[in-house]
Amino acid sequence: MTRVSDKVSQQVKELPEDTSFGYGQLAIPKQEYLTAAKALERLQKKGVIKKLAKGIFYKPKKTVFGEKKPDEQQLLKPYLYQNGKRTAYITGDYLYNQLGLTTQVPAVMQIASRNRRIFVNNGAVKATPVKSYVDVTDANYQMLGFLDAIKDLKQIPDVDIENALAIFKSRLSVLTPAQRQMVIDYALAYPPRVRALLGAILMDLNVKKGIDKLSSSLNPLTTFELGINDSLLPTASDWHIR
């Protein structure tokens, strides 16, 4: 039987440089955490990893200028997993900045999860929890972040609506048909304005499959005030968007 220390060492060895991790990302049962902690302490002493916060470690990247410092996403990454599986993702203005929707970078990030409330305050980075609309996985978290951006469109700081629509169209256009169907299915769990705007954009992209799911989920008497007219999105009025 493989010893816990050997399992920990092997998993850390397989991690790429410039990566942070916590116990939740290691395939280690909770009853073995104490032994794992001792193994991680030995790896720290050898300089293989560094401790960032309680239960959070970092595998530094060596450069000609010394060790590279971890960025915010790397600092938050260990909080996004449980038992080796992703259960949360970074959302809010930090994500929207990464998507090119805003130039502003928030001092406090947001972490979305279905069943966890994740607060982070380790000095270098701060984050507060928001609830995701569906269970989060490695396969869907990027789609959920995209739908979050559609949901929060009017609240995104200094957002340019025309630029945002171009970004939304660009991201949807490169998805496979199967991926687009996944986005549509997840959108059904989101507020009606998300379904309406997604439907209008897909219609503008001449994507027909799955559109009826979105339209039938909407109240035909509801109007969505999003600051978008037919000159910005030719299909806006078809979805009662204005």
Disulfide bonds with the S-S distance in Angstrom:
none
